[in-house]
Amino acid sequence: IIIDLAFEHLMSAKELNSLAGQVCRCYAINRRSSVPFALVVTGCTENSRFMEEIRRSFPDFARWQVSFVAEDLEHHLAALA
């Protein structure tokens, strides 16, 4: 499952906080699944507003088995092909 942050620049601080919580819930549910899926978040650079929010809200996120990639969705999918 890929979560694309291409529209992050249009999101308010409240929406970014909500998105960070949603990604956390996806990770938590997936972690307990008998058939887990790969969870990828595209378009998030190290200094993006989303990464600042997820670091603030969930300090242990670095241990999550989630791929946070800077490239946009199209480039990420092209690299997989």
Long-range contacts (C-beta under 8 A, 24 or more apart in sequence): 1-26, 1-37, 1-38, 1-39, 1-40, 2-40, 2-41, 2-42, 2-73, 2-76, 2-77, 3-39, 3-40, 3-41, 3-42, 4-42, 4-43, 4-72, 4-73, 5-41, 5-42, 5-43, 5-44, 5-48, 5-50, 6-42, 6-43, 6-72, 6-73, 8-43, 8-44, 8-48, 8-49, 8-50, 9-49, 11-49, 13-49, 13-53, 16-49, 16-50, 16-53, 17-53, 17-57, 19-50, 19-53, 20-50, 20-53, 20-54, 20-57, 20-58, 21-57, 23-54, 23-66, 24-54, 24-57, 24-58, 24-61, 27-64, 27-65, 27-66, 31-65, 38-67, 39-65, 39-66, 39-67, 40-66, 40-67, 40-69, 40-76, 41-66, 41-67, 41-68, 41-69, 42-69, 42-71, 42-72, 42-73, 42-76, 43-69, 43-70, 43-71, 43-72, 43-73, 44-68, 44-69, 44-70, 45-70, 46-70
